[in-house]
Amino acid sequence: MSSIPTAPGNVGFPQAYGQNQQYQHVQQFNQFAQPPAAAPYNAGPNYPANSFPFPSATTSHEPVKPSVPSQIPNGASKYPVNQVPNYAAAPPAFPAAPTGFPQQQPVFSPATHLGLNGHSAPTPPIPPPVLVNNFSSQFLLKIMFQPPSNPVNSPAASSQPPIPSAFASARPAPFPAARASPAPATASYQQQMAPRPNAPSGYQPPQQPGYPPAPQQPGYTPQPQSSGYPQQHQQQYGQSQVPQPQMQNLNQQFDQMKLGGAIGPQTQMSGYRNDIIDLIAERNIQQMGFEDIVVQIPQSVAEPNAHVDPNIFRSTLVQVPQTEELLKKSRLPFAITLHPFRDVKNLNIIQCANIVRCRYCRTYINPYVYLPDHRHWKCNLCNRNNDLPDDFCWDPTTKAFGDPRNRPEIQNATVEFIAPSEYMLRPPQPAVYVFVIDISAAAIQSGYLHTLSEQLLINLDQMPGDERAQICFIAVDQCLHFFSFSSNKRYPNEMIVDDIDDAFVPSVTSLLVPMKKYKDTIRSFIKQLPEFYSQVSPTSNGNCLGSALKLAQTMIQEIGGRISIFQVSLPNLGLGALKSREESTEGGQNLGPATDFYKALSLECTSFQICLDLFMFNTQYADLATLCKFSKVAKFSTGCVYHFPNYSYRNDIHQVKRFERTLTRYLTRKLGFEAVLRIRTSRGLALTGFYGNFFVRSPDLLALANVNPDSALAAQVTIEEKLAQYVCFQSALLYTSSKGDRRIRVHTMCLPTTGDLLQLYNNFDLKATVSYLAKIGVERSMTGSALADSREALVNAVVDSIGAYQKAVSRGSGMLVPRCGHLRLFPSYVLAMLKHPAFSSVRGIRLDERAGAMLMMRSSPLEQILSDIYPRLYRLNELATMPEDQLPSPLPLSFEHISRGGVYLMITGTIAFVYVAASADPGFLVNVFGTSIYNDIDEYSLLERDNDLSRRVHSFFKQVTQFRFYLGPMITIKEHSPLRDVFVRRLVDDRSESTHSYVEFLQHLKREISGN
C-alpha cells in the first residue's frame, strides 16, 4: 500500500487560504461557488409527477404460488411515516371589493404567484381600481390566461446577484464588530403584506358552483386542495363576472399550468405569515422542540414503512434539491453523517449462501427497491432490472415459497450478513491487544496505573475475542520494558532495552501470548503493576514512546490488531522526540504536527490493519496536537483519543470516575478488525469529501483498521445532474468480528427530492449540520489553517442560509426563519460552537485542551458532539410537583432562567452538573441529598435514597444520559463552589468577557445579512 494518503487535501473552507495561495479544490462546498442559472421565463414549479421514479419492470408470466406469512423475525420500525394531517379550510386572502366600482378581473402578478412553501407568497399593495365598463368577456379571458410570473424563475429574479457564499470566498472577519445597516431600498415586508380596504356592508360576492366559501379558521390551519387552482385563490378571485362554462375552462388551463399544490393560509401575525417566526422577537426558541423531521417514503417501494435510525444515517437536508442550481440558491450545506458500527438492538443477522446484490452497481437489496413480481427487482440506485434467486422467496419455517417482501432484507433498513468465503482475502485474524504503558515520573505521580490495573482485572474476561486472542505489555520511560510470560511462573520476566535509537524486540515467542493460556500469569502481573512502578527510578525522567510504537508495530504487523497507548508525559527521547510548543496559545497555529514521524507510522499501521488508540493524562503540556498527528496516528488508523486533563488519582475524583467508565466501555465494547466501508449513492449524486478517522482508498471506499461503535464520520455530497423524485444512500461495512467470522453491515437511507426552494428550509436538519460543520472545521484547523478562518466560516454559514431564506420569502425587518425544520436553532448552536474550546478565541485555553476538544469532535457521533456543544439544562425540583407521566423540559442556557430556589441538572459532553441554589426547598434537599442544611451538601452527595422523589430524580438522570458512556459522575455545585464558574461558562446564551450573548449575536447576524 502506498505511504501517501489519499485523503482529500486542502478542501473545504477555501477562505482559510490567502488570495495568492493555491489549494487543491475537490468541489468542497462547491454549491456555493457559482450563481444559479436562470430558469425559463414560463417555467412553473416542479411538483412530483408520480410517487416513485422507478418504471415498472417486466412482469413474469409464470405462475406464482400463494404467499405464506413468513415467520422470519423482522424488526418493527419505530419511526412514523406518511402521516397526512387533516387540514381545515382557510379564510379568503382579501375582503370583498367595494360595490362602487366595476369589477376588473385581476392579473396574476409575481406577488400573487403560488408560494414555494406550500403557502401563498406575500401580496403587494393593491393599486387603485380601474374603470373597465366596456371590456368584453374575450378581453377578460385574455387577461385571465396571462401566465403568472414566477418570482424564483423569472429573469428579474435570476438577474439579481447571489448572496456571497460562506465557503466560496472569505470576507474580513466581522465578528464581533458591528456595522451600520444600510437603509432598505424597497418596501418593507409589513408594507407588502398590507390588505385591501374592507368591502362595504351588504356586499355579497357571487357564489360559484364547486367552490364553497371557506369557513374562518384561526391560527395556522392549512387547507386540503381540490383539483385545479388552490381554493384560497379561488375565493380571492371569486368576484369575476365570467360565465360558468368559461370558468371551467379556466380551471382546466390552471391545471395544465401546474399552479395547483398544497398551500396554506397566509394570515398575518405581527406583520408576518404565521409559518414564519422572527428570532429577535421570539424569547425562548428552545420551547418549540428539536424533534427529528419525519421522512416521507414513497408508497411504491417494497417496504415504505422501513426507516433507517437517524442516529446511524442522517442527511443535512431531509428533502434533497433536484438540481445543483437550487442547492446553490438555498446556501445550505448538503452532507451526510454516518455511524456505521453503532450498537443496534434487535439487529437482523442473515446467513445465506447467496447475498442478493445488483449485478450492475453491486447494491445490496433493501426496502427501497421496486418489486414488480416475485421473480424480479429493480435497483433503487441505478434503476436497472435484476432477477431474484429462486431461494429468496423460500421460507424455511413453513417449507414453502412466500412473498419476498417478508424477507428481513426488505423489512429492515439495517441488516447484517454473515459473509461467505468469497468475501475473505485471508483467514480471519484473531483479536490482538498491545498495551503501551507510560511509567515515567509524571505517570507515577498521577497514579493512573491504579485505575488501569483495577479496570483491566475486572474486564479482562469480557474483552472481545475467542481462543486465539493474544495480549502484550510494553512499559516506557527512558528505556523500553518488555515482559516475557511463562506458563510455569507466577510473574513474567522483565526485559529492558536501553538502546532506544536502534531498539529491537528481545524475544520472539514469549512477549505476545494467548490470553486464555496465560490468564493466571497475566492477572498476577496486572494486579502487581502499580506496585512494580510505585517509586521513581533513575530511568523515569524521560519517555521514548516513538521507539515503543515502532517495535509494537513490528511485533503484530503479520496479524494486525489494536495498540492502546496510556501516556502522561511528553515523548522527548528516541524516535519521534518532541519539544514543548506551549509558548503560543492563540490563533491555533501550533495545532499542526511538529514532526511527520507519527503520520508515517500511522500510514504503515493502516497497511498492516493496526489501530492506535490514545489515553492522555497530562498534568503538564504534552503536545497532544502532535501526538495525534499522531492525530494522524488516530486518523489514518481509525483510532480514538481520550483526554483526561490534570489527572490525579488522589485529588480529582471526577476524572478518576470518568476514566473508569471510559476504560470499561473501551475494553468491553464490540470490535471489528480489517474493515472496509463503501458508500453508494443514487445516480446524479457524488461524495467529494470525507471527515473522520479513516484512510481513503478511493472516492467511495474507506479503509478502517479497526471499527468500533463509538466512532462516526461525515461526507460532503454534491449534485452532478438533475435528480429523480427520490434518492438513496447505502453504506456497506465489511469487517472481521472478534469471533473470527466475516460480516457485512448494511444501512440504507431513502430521501425525497423537491424543486421547491422553501421546502429545503423546512426540511433542514440541524443535528447533521452541526456534526458536519464541526468535523470540517476541525479538519481545516488541524491541517494548518488559522482558527479565525474556521470561526468566520461558521458565522458565514448562518448568514448565508438565513439571508437566502429571507430573500426567498421577501426581505423583512427582523431575523425571519421558518417555523418548520431546524433553521430557527441554527444561530444558537453556531454561537455555542464559537464558545466551545475547539473554536473559542478566548485567551487562556491551553493548546492540549483545544486539541483534545478538536479530536473528540473529529471522530465522535453526533449525539456526543451536540451535547458537548449545547448542553441540556433541566430544573430538577419540578419533579416534586409534576405528574408521573411528565418530565421537565429543557431550558435556555441563560442565567436568566436560574432562580434562587431551584435545583438544576446540566448534561454536557463529559460532565453532568447538579446546581443547587442557596434558597432551594429544604424538603427537596432532604429527600434527594439526605440533609436540609445547605452547607452540608458536598460534590458527590447526590446518591439514590430510599424515597420516591430520590428514585424519580435518578430515573430521570438515567433516562437523559442513556448510552452516554463518556459521561463522568454527577457533580453537585453550590453557589459558592469553586466549580460554579465551570457551570456558568456552559450557559452559552449569556454574554462573557469576549463573546456575544445570544441576543447580541442575532443583532450581529442581522447587520451582516443587511450588509449583503
ABEGO torsion letter per residue (X at the ends): XBABBABBBBBEGAAABBAABBBBBAGBGAAAABBBBBBBAABBBBBBABABABBBBBBBABBBBBBBBBABBBBBBABBBGBBBBBBBBBBABBBBBAABBBBBBBBBAAABBBAAGBBBBBBBBBBBBBAAABBAAAAAAAAABBBBBAAABAAAAABBBBBBAAABBBBBAOABBBBBBBBABBBAAAAABBBBBBBBGBBBBBBBGBBBBBBBBEBBBBBBBBEBBAAAAAAAAABABBAAAAAAAAAAAAAAGABEBBBBBBBBGGBBAABBBAAABABAAAAEABBBBBBBBAABABAABBBBAAABBBABABBBABAAAAAAAGBBBBBBBBAABBBBGBBBBBBABBBBBAAAGBBBBAABBBABAABBBBAAAGBBBBBBAAAABBAAAGBBBBAAABAAAABABBBBBBBAAABABBBBBBBBBBBBBABAAAAAAGAAAAAAAAAAAAAAABBEBAABBBBBBBBBABBBBBBBBAABABBBBBBBABAABBBBABAAAABBBAAAAAAAAAAAAAAAAAABABBBAAAABBBAAAAAAAAAAAAAAAEEBBBBBBABBBABEBGBBBBAAABABGGAAABBABAAAAAAAAAAAAAGBBBBBBBABABBAGAAAAAOAAAAAAAAGBBBBBBBGBBAAABAAAAAAAAAAAAAAAABBBBBGBBBBBBBBBGBBBABBBEBBBBABAABBBBABBBAABBBBBBBBBABBBBABBBBBBBBBBBBAAGBBBBBBBBBBBBBBABAAAAAAABBAAAAAAAAAAAAAAAAAAGBBAAAAAAAAAAAAAAAAAAAAAAAEBBABBBBBABEAAAAAAAAAAAAAABAAABABBGBBAAAAAAAAAAAAABBAAAAAAAABBBBBBAAAAAABBAABBBBBBBBBAAABBAABBBBBBBAABBBBBBBAABBAAAAAAAAGBABAAABBAAABBBBBBAAAAAAAAAAAAAABGBAABBBBBBBBAABAAAAAAAAABAABBBAABBBAAAAAAAAAAAAAAX
